[in-house]
Amino acid sequence: MTVTIQGVVFVLTLTITAMTGCFILTPITTIPLILWTKVLGHKEGLVFDVVHRWNNLIQGTWFYLVSWLLESMLKVKYDVTLVNSLGKSIEEVLRRPTKPGKFNIVISNHRTRIDWMLLWMLFAKTDLLFTLKIVLKGELSSTPFFGWTMQTFRFLFLSRKWEADKVHLDKVFRYMKLHDERATFLIFPEGSDLSQSNIDRSSKYATENHLPVFKHVLNPRVTGLLAMKNMIGAENIDRIFDITMGYSDHPQGGRPNEASLVNGRMPLRLHFLVSAHTIGANGVPADDAGFKQWVEKQFEKKESMLSEFYSSSPCQFAPQSVKRAYGAAATVDTKRDVHVPKWSIGLSVIVWILPSLYVWVRQVVVEQNVLLILYVVAATAFYVAVSKKFGGIDKWLMF
């Protein structure tokens, strides 16, 4: 596999900063405060709120770092098209829930295995990064540093065994409502990325069940999304954001993956088409049948727009294509050459880059600080033990 200097530096930066979050920044409050309540039996409410607020802050600043590095180091550019938006700017449309106890849901097509990371660039224009909770495959939770940190961020890891996942989701939503949290859940209803084998499998299923056969998206699996809607409660869902991602590929027709982060073969440009919806009158139906039909209809629209997008030389979602999918009365507003906020650069350097270089390069590599090395070993053993005993750090933090 070919590599580039930019790619290697990008991955190394992500790794050492993830180690900083895993072993230094999140444990500052997480380990002592949770142990204080679990072992000594003190009242947990305020303590857990402090832990979660701190970890949300660490999460948001690290996502800003990754977004800035994608743009500045790997040269990923993007534009945003707002359709039938509930606001005039990206910040007004994509916003965190209005008050505690309310939640957002983000649904998106899933063309590549790194879609969730690329979406952070879009969310970096808003305040969503501090409330974002991503629905991911369960095996990712055990990835050293990254997986442990994502567990402290309380991402939703699913085993794809619905009976077990249903119980876990219900516990998470009950816990968050009990603590009056506000979160934005990102889910890919297709369940898998757009590999050829997944396209073939989805097409076979669609043919056997008399469903539309797609090429640019997979038929959505609505069971989990329906359960999420019902467990949260339709009345507690502030907004549903529907995002369609298009790629100007590099190379054309290729799909970026984890290797692209190292070899630098990232898309020439990303194209985000965003619509925001509310549940209820003149919005998304609250009943299960209507909600399911609405989700399926959104993916039919995605297939229509992406088919036109990739059949031409894509530079953005064409307004006429969007209007064909959403209706002639749809409003279409494209923001070109959107950038991650400049203030995030200074924040990323102060919070992540400088501490990481000092701890892992100077203290561990140069000075070979034995106490720090022993601490890392002990913390690793702690994370492994907690994961084994409680089924995950996230479960230890909440239940």
N, C-alpha and C positions, 0 to 999 in steps of 0.2 A: 504494500500500500504506500502510495506517495504521500509525503507530508510537506507542509509549508512552515516557515518560521512563525508566521502569524497564527496558524492553527495550533502548533505546539505550545506557543505562549498562551493562547486562549485556554486550552485544556489544562495546562499547568496552573494558570491563574484560578480557574474554576475549582481545581482540586485543592490547592492550598487555602483558598478562602472558605471552601466547604469544610475543611478540617478546622479552620478557625471558628466557624459557626458551630460545628459539632462538639469540639472539645473546650471552647473558651466562652463564646458569647451566649449560646443558649443554656449551658449548664450554670451560668452565674446565678440565675434565679431558679431554674427548673429543678436541679438536684437537691439543693438544701431546703427549698420551700416545700417541695412535694414530700421529701423524707420527713420533714417536720410535722406535716399533717398525717402522713401514713403511719409513721412509727409512734409518734407521741399522741396522736389522736386529737389534735387541735382542730378547731372549726375550719373547714376547708374553703368556704365561699370566697372570701376576699383573697386568700392566698392563691387559689386557682385563677382568679381574675387577673392578678398581677402577673402570674406566669404566662398566661395566654396572651395578654396584651404585649408583654415584652417579646415573646417569640414571634408575634405578628409583626412587630416593629423590625426585628432582625430579618424576618422573611422578606418584607417589603424592600428593605435597603439592599438585600442580596439580589433580588430580582431586578432592581434598578441597575446594579452592577453588571449583571449578565446582559441586560438589554443594551447598555452602553457599549459593552465589549462586542456584541454582535454587530452593532452599527459601526463602531470606530475601527475595530480590528479585523473583522471578517467582511466589512463593507456591505452589509445587508441593508437595502433600502426598501421603503414601503410607502404605499399610499392607502388612504381610507375613503371608502364611499359609504355615505350615510343614506339610507333609504327609509322613507316614512318615519323620520327620526322624531324622538320626543324632546328634541333640543336642537339648537343651532350649531353647537360645537361638539367635538369629540368628548370633551370633559363633561358637558351637560348630558350627553346621551349615556356614556359608559361611566356610571358613578356607583359608589357603594350604596348599600341599603340606607334608606332615609333615617331610620332610627333602630335602636336595639330591639332584638326579637324579630326583625325582618330579614329576608334573605333574597339573593339574586341567584338565577340559574343561567349559565352560559352554555349553549349548545353550538357545536361547530363540526364541519366535515373534518375528516382525519386522513389526509393524503400521505403524510409521512410520520415516522416515529418521533420526530422532534417538533411536531406542530405545537405542542403545549409550551415549549420553550420560546418558540418564535412568537406566540401570542403575547408573551410578556412585553414585547416591544410595543404592541398596540396598547396594552394596559398601562404601560409606563407613562402614557399621556394623561392618565387619570389617577384616582386614588384607589383603584381596585386591587393593586398589588398587595396591599396590607390586609385585605380581607379574603384573598383568593385561596380556595381549597380545591385541589385537583383530584378527580377520580382516576386512579391508575391501577395497573395490574399489580397484584399482590407481591409477585416476585421482586419488583423494584424496591420494596421496602427493606430488603436485606443487603442492598448495595452499600459497601463501606462508605462512611462519611456522608455521601449524598442521601442514601436511604434512611440512615438514622436521623439526619437533620430534617428530612421531609416528614418523618414520623413526629418529631417535635413540633413541626408546623401543622400537624394533624391533617395531612392529606388523607383522602379516603382510598385505602388499598382494598381491592376486591379480589376474591379467590376465583370468581366465575362459577362458584357453586351457590346458586341463588338462595337456597334455604339458609346457609350460613351468612351470606352477604346481607340478606334481608334483616336478620337479627342485628348484625353490626351497624347497618345504616340507621335502623330504628333507634339504637342506643345513642348514636352520635347526634342525631337530630333532637332527641329528647334532651340530651345533655346541653346542647347549644341553646335550645329554647329555655331551659331551666335557668341558664346563666345569662339570659338576655343578650346573647351575642348577635352580631350581624356578620354574615359570611356570604361570599360569592362562590358558588360551586360550578366548576368547569367540568363538563362531561361530553364525551364523544359518543353519541348514540350508535354509531356504526360498530363500535366495539373493537375494531381492528383497523390498521392502516390499509392503504389502497395498493397492496401488492397484487400481482396477477393471480396468485392462488386464492386470495381473498375475494377478488372480483369474480373468479370462476365459481367459487363456492356460493357467493351471494346470488349470482345469476341463476345457478341451479335451483337454489331455494326459491327465488322469485318465480321462476317458471313453474315449479311444482305447486306453488301456492297462489298462482294467478295474480302476481304482483308486477309492477313495472320493473323492467330489466334496465339497470343503470350501467354506465361505463365510467363515469367520473366520480361517483360516490357509491357507497354500499347501502343496501336497504337498512334503515335504522332499526335497532332493537329497542323497543319502546317499554319493555317490562320494567327495567330499572328506573327509567325516567318517570314513568307513571308512579312507581312506588315512592320515589323521591318527592314528587309533587304532593302525594297524599300524606306522607310522613311529616313533611314540613307543614302542610296545610295550605291550601290555595290562598287563603286569606292572609298568610304570612309571607307570600312571595311578592316582593316589591316589583321586580322587573325580570323578564326573560330576555336575554340577549341572544339573537341568532346571528352567527358569524359564518360567512362563506369565505374560505381562503383560496386564492388563486396564485399560481407561481409562474413568474417568468424564469424558466429554468436555466441552469448553468451546469452541465450542458443541457441543451434543449431536449425535453422528453425524459430527463433523468429525475429521480426523486432523491432529495437529500436524506441522509440518515446520520447516525452517530459518527461515522467515519468522515463525513463532510466537515465536521467541526475541526478535524485535524488536517485534512488535505485542502481545506479552504474552498471546496467546490460547492459553495452555497448558492441559493437562487440569486439571480441578478436583481430581482425585485419581488417583493411580496405585495399582494393586493387583498385588502380586507374589505368585504362588503358587510355592513353592520346594520341590523334593524333591532329596535327595542320594542318590547311588548309588555302589556299588563294583562293580568287575568281578570276576566269579568266582561261586563257589557262592552260590546264593540271591540273586544280584545280576544285573547286566547280563551277557548272554552274551559270551564272549570271541571266539567264532568269527564270521566275517564274516556268514554267513546269519542267525544269531541276533541279532547286533548290529544289522543292518539292520532286521530285523523289530521289534526293541525300539524303535528310533528312530521307525519308522513308527507303532507303537502309541502312543508318547507324543504324537504329533501328532493322532492320533484322539482321545485324551483331551483335548487342548487344544481341539479343535473342539467336543467335547461340552460342556465346561465353559464356554467362551466363548459358545456358543450360548445357554445358560441365562443367563449373565451379562448379555448384551446384550438378551435378550428381556424382562428385568425392569428395574426401576430400580436400577442397580448401586450398591451401597454396599460390597460385598466379595464374595469367592468364598463362596457359601453352603456350609456344611458338608455338607448333603445332596447338593449337586451334586458336590462333590469325592469323596464316598463312592460315588456312582454311577459315577464314572470310575475310582477306584482300588480299589473294593471296600468292603464294609460294615465290614471290620475296620480300615480306614485311620484313622490318628490325624490330627486336624486341629487346628491351634493358630494362631489369628490374633492378630497383634500390631498394635494400632491406634495411629495417630498416632505412627509411628516418626519420629525426628529424626536429622539428621546430628549427630555428636558435637560438643559445644560447644567443646572444646579446639581443634578444627580452625579455628575463627574466628580465634583469636589467631595460630595457625600460619600461616594464609593471609595475614593482614595483614603479619606480620613477613617472611615469605619472599617474598611476591609483590606485595602492594599497595604498600607503602612503597618498595621498590626500583624498581618500575615507574614510579611517579609521579615519583620523583627523576630517573631516567635519561631517560625519554621526554618528560615534561612540562617539567621544569626545564632539563635539560641540552640537549635537542634543540630544544624549542619556544621556551622563554624565552631561554636563553643562547646558543642556536644554536652549540653546541660543534662546531667543524669537524672535530676529530679523531674525535669519536664518530660523526659522520655519515660520514666517510670509512671508519671501521672497519665500519659497517653495510653500506656499499657493497661493501667488500672481502669481508666474510663472506658476503654474498649471492652474489657471484661465485664464492666458494669452494664453497658449497653446490651451485650450478648446475653447476660444473665437475665436482665429485665425482659428482653424480647422472648426468651425461652419460657420464663415463668408466667408472664401475663399475656403472651401472644403478640406483643408489640409495645414499643415505647408510647405510641399514641394511646393505646388502651390503658397503660399504666397512668398516663397523664389525666385521663378522663374518668376511668371507672375504678 
